[in-house]
Amino acid sequence: MTDPVKLEDEAHDIMKRKQEGIDIPLNRNVQAKTTSTFLEYVKLVHNAIPELNLSDIDTTSIFLGRRFSAPLIIDSMTGGTAKALLINGRLAELAESYSLPMGVGSQRAGLVSEKLADSYTIARKKAPNAFLIANIGGAQLSSGLSIDKVKKLIEMINADALVVHLNPLQELVQPEGEPRYSGVLKCIADLVKVIGVPVMAKEVGAGISREAALKLNEVGVSAINVAGAGGTSWAGVEKVRAESASERLKTRLGELFWDWGIPTALSIIVVRRALMKLPLIASGGIRNGLEIAKCIAIGADMCAMAYPFLVNAVQSKECLYQFADTVIAELKSTMFLVGAGDMKTLKSTKYILTGELRSEVNEY
Ligand SMILES: Cc1cc2nc3c(=O)[nH]c(=O)nc-3n(C[C@H](O)[C@H](O)[C@H](O)COP(=O)(O)O)c2cc1C
């Protein structure tokens, strides 16, 4: 039997880490410094004769057999603290009323203590009909987390899908990180066979390469979220934490690899070229509806945002809803300007690649 004192200590440590995982992105600048998403190198072609009315534009999106009001996912973020309870509650209300999919943060905390599980279960309470995505780390799987435990975290929120986050860079820099990834593909393959809901894979800000995508596809994942470089840097978040813990080497690694990874636009294009049919989510630094339109045009089926939803969710419910309205209005405006009345047309809209994106895309 597990020692209850040890469990309490573990729950306390996880809670502290989760709290910092929200506070640091909110209070320190841990966005990409020297890289970008490369979306500025994607140009959509203006259409002076759109032959449609703005009011006719339909952003309905089908993903994994479900219908959503827009190609926008509230990306996996948090859980395990009182503040996370508030944030997940607000995000879930938005997911429910706008019919958007939502991910919760890594649920390891919820397995350690029932007290901490509330901050995840709130999502299902506030969003009884929404498409909710459970979350666990690849490093936890390869460190031996059992299939039964993974089933528990799916049950915790009655999830419609599970996403495995692949975060080797974060594990490397995190003071208490577990940079153990040996055998992770086999763990994902085993999950896919028995878990009973679609299993997706995501990065957390360093992108997915062509080779990684091919391997994930081979083991049967239902979708990939590229979570490329150009947005929130988890090397950055962990660098700040390592600095406070006076961990010299980890601080240095965090600084050195702050902007490591494959920019979001590049990752989408190379993965889409390799896998024509796999459902693909673009994320990592997406900040407005124009960028969403660009991601869809270059091959994504859906887009996800994390940091912008966090910033607005902590302000108020009104801010959060206003933000979602703005992003959807920006997306519709872009669709109007390229003459795309629906997602199918937006997917085949003309685009031009320029600059570094154009020169690097054939190298990958
Ligand atoms: C506060 C915060 C917490 C996060 N926690 C998780 C997590 O627990 N699991 C996960 O898969 N990704 C997590 N992420 C990563 C995001 O899902 C996303 O991949 C990444 O932040 C890039 O998107 P962004 O640039 O829009 O923030 C977190 C992001 C933020 C901002």
Ligand as a Chemical Component Dictionary entry (heavy atoms), coordinates in Angstrom:
data_LIG
# 
_chem_comp.id                   LIG 
_chem_comp.type                 NON-POLYMER 
_chem_comp.pdbx_formal_charge   0 
_chem_comp.three_letter_code    LIG 
# 
loop_
_chem_comp_atom.comp_id 
_chem_comp_atom.atom_id 
_chem_comp_atom.alt_atom_id 
_chem_comp_atom.type_symbol 
_chem_comp_atom.charge 
_chem_comp_atom.model_Cartn_x 
_chem_comp_atom.model_Cartn_y 
_chem_comp_atom.model_Cartn_z 
_chem_comp_atom.pdbx_ordinal 
LIG C1  C1  C 0 -0.401 27.519 -18.277 1  
LIG C2  C2  C 0 -0.162 26.414 -19.246 2  
LIG C3  C3  C 0 -0.174 25.092 -18.806 3  
LIG C4  C4  C 0 0.031  24.033 -19.697 4  
LIG N1  N1  N 0 -0.063 22.733 -19.249 5  
LIG C5  C5  C 0 -0.075 21.716 -20.141 6  
LIG C6  C6  C 0 -0.363 20.389 -19.728 7  
LIG O1  O1  O 0 -0.575 20.096 -18.564 8  
LIG N2  N2  N 0 -0.394 19.411 -20.688 9  
LIG C7  C7  C 0 -0.163 19.692 -22.015 10 
LIG O2  O2  O 0 -0.264 18.807 -22.851 11 
LIG N3  N3  N 0 0.171  20.933 -22.412 12 
LIG C8  C8  C 0 0.195  21.942 -21.524 13 
LIG N4  N4  N 0 0.462  23.223 -21.946 14 
LIG C9  C9  C 0 0.907  23.449 -23.322 15 
LIG C10 C10 C 0 -0.198 23.919 -24.243 16 
LIG O3  O3  O 0 -1.234 22.975 -24.373 17 
LIG C11 C11 C 0 0.347  24.298 -25.630 18 
LIG O4  O4  O 0 0.804  23.136 -26.286 19 
LIG C12 C12 C 0 1.487  25.310 -25.581 20 
LIG O5  O5  O 0 1.328  26.224 -24.516 21 
LIG C13 C13 C 0 1.603  26.117 -26.858 22 
LIG O6  O6  O 0 0.446  26.881 -27.094 23 
LIG P1  P1  P 0 0.367  28.475 -26.821 24 
LIG O7  O7  O 0 1.550  29.083 -27.504 25 
LIG O8  O8  O 0 -0.954 28.863 -27.410 26 
LIG O9  O9  O 0 0.410  28.667 -25.338 27 
LIG C14 C14 C 0 0.282  24.308 -21.065 28 
LIG C15 C15 C 0 0.306  25.646 -21.492 29 
LIG C16 C16 C 0 0.090  26.693 -20.623 30 
LIG C17 C17 C 0 0.133  28.101 -21.139 31 
# 
loop_
_chem_comp_bond.comp_id 
_chem_comp_bond.atom_id_1 
_chem_comp_bond.atom_id_2 
_chem_comp_bond.value_order 
_chem_comp_bond.pdbx_ordinal 
LIG C1  C2  SING 1  
LIG C2  C3  SING 2  
LIG C2  C16 DOUB 3  
LIG C3  C4  DOUB 4  
LIG C4  N1  SING 5  
LIG C4  C14 SING 6  
LIG N1  C5  DOUB 7  
LIG C5  C6  SING 8  
LIG C5  C8  SING 9  
LIG C6  O1  DOUB 10 
LIG C6  N2  SING 11 
LIG N2  C7  SING 12 
LIG C7  O2  DOUB 13 
LIG C7  N3  SING 14 
LIG N3  C8  DOUB 15 
LIG C8  N4  SING 16 
LIG N4  C9  SING 17 
LIG N4  C14 SING 18 
LIG C9  C10 SING 19 
LIG C10 O3  SING 20 
LIG C10 C11 SING 21 
LIG C11 O4  SING 22 
LIG C11 C12 SING 23 
LIG C12 O5  SING 24 
LIG C12 C13 SING 25 
LIG C13 O6  SING 26 
LIG O6  P1  SING 27 
LIG P1  O7  DOUB 28 
LIG P1  O8  SING 29 
LIG P1  O9  SING 30 
LIG C14 C15 DOUB 31 
LIG C15 C16 SING 32 
LIG C16 C17 SING 33 
# 
